Every structure is written in C-alpha cells, then in structure tokens.
Amino acid sequence: MADPRRYRFWREFDEMMDEMDRRFQELMGGFESRRLLPAPGFQRQLVPVYQGTFTVDVKDHEDEVIVVADLPGATKEDITITLIDPKTLNISFKREEEKKEEEKGYYLQERVRGEMERTIILPTDITTDESKATFNNGILELRLKKIKVAPEKRILIE
C-alpha cells in the first residue's frame, strides 16, 4: 500500500506553487487594484536610473557607426569617451548639480551627484581617425568611422 505522507507532500507542494503563482501575478499587475510594481512602460524608463546607466542607440550606417546617448544633466566637460579596442567603446560622465528654490516661508535645496558609465560593444571595428562627437541639450552623438578591411588574399602553395 502507498504511503499517505507521500501524497500529502505533493498536495502541499502544489498549494505552495499556486500561492507563489498568485503572488507573482499580483506583483506584475494581475489584479489591477493591487499592482505593486509601476506600469511596464514606466519600469523601462526607470531602470537606467536605478542602474546608474543611460540609454544608448547604436546604428550601423554605410561607412560609419552612429552612437546616440542620452546624458541628462551632463556638461560636455564632464563626459569621457574612450575607445577600449576597435570594437568596444566606453562613455562615462560625472554629474554634480545643485538646485535652490526660495519662496515665502518655503526653502528647498536638492543635490544630484553621481557617475554613470556604459561600455558598448560595436557592430564592427571602428577608428578614431575622422570620427566626430557632438553634444547638444543632453544628447551625445558620435559618428565613428569604420575600419576599411582589406579583401582577403589567398596564398598559393607551391
């Protein structure tokens, strides 16, 4: 005859899995009135801030690679761009900002300090020769020239 404890174990296990599934659905917004995380679009916007990073677009275009980075609150003097190797780019910046507001009986002072950094793997090898960087209104645009690869040449065996 089968041991009754064995069936109780599986029943308890199933109940535990059901409870975990219910809590996960609740966390992800399955029950709209009890949503514990922000809406999905909002999460995507906040993730770079939490991670200390920033958003980057990379486009492989004809003879160049175009990199566009959103660097909120940065000044061009604070930005460092380094080509680690022909296919790896590093962008970092340090941000220090103070904001003071005074109004009738109300005073507010906020400070934002921090460093953000991204290392980006590029789709192809690039060179710093003839590459250009522009920074305007918090948007960094890099136009990186691709390395022209010589066609393969066969070596014949004599």
SVG drawing of the C-alpha trace seen along z (x, -y; Angstrom):
<svg xmlns="http://www.w3.org/2000/svg" viewBox="-9 -85 65 87">
<polyline fill="none" stroke="black" stroke-width="0.4" points="0.0,0.0 1.2,-3.5 2.5,-5.8 -0.1,-8.6 2.6,-11.0 3.9,-10.9 0.5,-12.3 0.4,-14.9 3.8,-16.2 2.7,-16.6 -0.5,-18.3 1.4,-20.8 3.9,-21.4 1.0,-22.1 -0.5,-24.5 2.8,-26.3 3.3,-26.6 -0.3,-28.0 0.4,-30.6 3.7,-31.6 2.0,-32.0 -0.8,-34.1 1.7,-36.4 3.7,-36.7 0.6,-37.7 -0.3,-40.2 3.2,-41.7 3.1,-42.0 -0.3,-43.7 -2.6,-40.7 -5.0,-42.4 -5.1,-46.0 -6.3,-47.3 -3.3,-45.8 -0.5,-46.4 2.8,-46.5 5.1,-47.5 4.8,-50.5 3.3,-50.1 5.6,-48.3 6.4,-51.4 7.3,-53.3 9.6,-50.5 11.7,-50.7 12.2,-54.4 13.4,-54.0 15.7,-51.0 18.7,-53.0 18.4,-55.5 18.4,-52.7 21.4,-51.0 23.4,-54.2 23.4,-54.0 21.9,-55.9 20.2,-54.9 22.2,-54.4 21.2,-53.9 23.8,-52.2 23.2,-52.3 25.4,-50.6 25.3,-53.0 27.3,-52.6 30.9,-53.7 30.2,-54.7 28.7,-53.6 26.4,-56.2 26.0,-56.2 23.5,-58.4 23.5,-58.6 21.1,-60.5 23.2,-62.1 20.8,-64.0 22.3,-66.8 25.8,-66.4 28.1,-69.1 30.5,-68.4 33.4,-68.9 32.2,-66.1 32.0,-63.5 34.8,-61.0 34.7,-58.9 37.3,-56.1 37.8,-53.5 39.0,-50.5 39.6,-48.4 38.4,-48.8 35.0,-47.2 34.5,-48.4 33.5,-52.0 33.2,-53.4 31.2,-56.5 31.2,-57.9 30.3,-61.2 30.3,-62.7 27.3,-64.8 27.1,-67.4 24.1,-69.6 22.6,-71.9 19.2,-73.4 18.0,-76.0 14.5,-77.5 13.2,-80.0 9.6,-81.0 7.5,-82.5 8.4,-80.5 9.5,-77.6 13.0,-76.6 14.2,-73.7 17.7,-72.5 18.4,-69.4 21.7,-68.0 22.3,-65.4 25.7,-63.7 26.8,-60.6 28.8,-58.9 27.3,-57.0 29.1,-54.7 28.4,-52.4 30.6,-50.1 29.2,-49.4 30.1,-46.6 30.0,-48.0 28.8,-46.0 32.1,-46.4 35.6,-47.7 36.0,-51.5 38.8,-54.0 39.1,-57.4 40.5,-58.9 37.9,-61.1 35.4,-60.3 33.3,-63.1 31.5,-63.8 28.8,-66.4 26.9,-67.2 23.8,-69.3 20.9,-69.6 22.0,-66.4 22.3,-64.3 25.8,-63.0 26.1,-61.9 29.2,-60.0 29.9,-59.4 32.6,-56.7 34.4,-55.8 34.6,-52.1 37.9,-50.5 38.3,-49.6 39.2,-45.9 41.4,-44.8 40.0,-42.0 41.3,-38.5 44.2,-37.5 44.9,-33.8 48.4,-32.4 49.0,-29.7 51.1,-26.6 54.0,-26.0"/>
</svg>
